Amino acid sequence: MTITHGQYVVNEHGEKVAIILPIEEYEKMKEDLHDLAIVAERRNEKTFSLEEMKRRL
């Protein structure tokens, strides 16, 4: 994900400490993070073939 419309907040030393971005980009980032969390949770689950999936349905 690339932030295209963010504005940075800097401290007195000129270091970036926060970002302001459009709500749409924030929501998309939240969705992406959720999807990655699901993938991480299921990483160790046993896999099965397409044929097995068809049998299960």
N, C-alpha and C positions, 0 to 999 in steps of 0.2 A: 504494500500500500504506500502510495506517495502522497504526502500532504502538499496540496497545491495552493491553499489559501491561508496558511497559518501566519500568525503574528507572534513574535517572541516577546516575552517579558524578561528583562535583564536586571541584574542586581547592580549595586553601586560600583562593582568592579567590571561591569560589562559582560558578565557571564550569563548565559541563558539559563533561566530557572523555571520557566513555565512557557506554555504556548496557548494561544487563543486560536481556535479553528471553528469553521462552520459546523453546526450541529449535524448536518448530513454526513460529513466526514467522520465525526465522532461516533455516530451511530454505526456507520460501516465498520469502523475499527472495532467497536464492541462486538459486532456480529462475527468478524474474522477471529477475534480472540476466543469467542465462545466455540466456534468451529474447531479451532486448534486445541482447545481444552478437551473437547469430545474425542478428537483423534488421539490425544495423549492418553486419555482414560482407557481407550479400547486397543491400545498398541499391542498388548499381550494376549488379546483374544485369539482363539483358534480361527483360522480361515477355512473356507470351504469353496468348492468349485461352483460354477454357474449351474451345472447339472444338478448338484446337491440342492442349490437354492430352489430350482424349479420343482424338485421333488418335495421340498418342504412346503411349497405354496400349494 
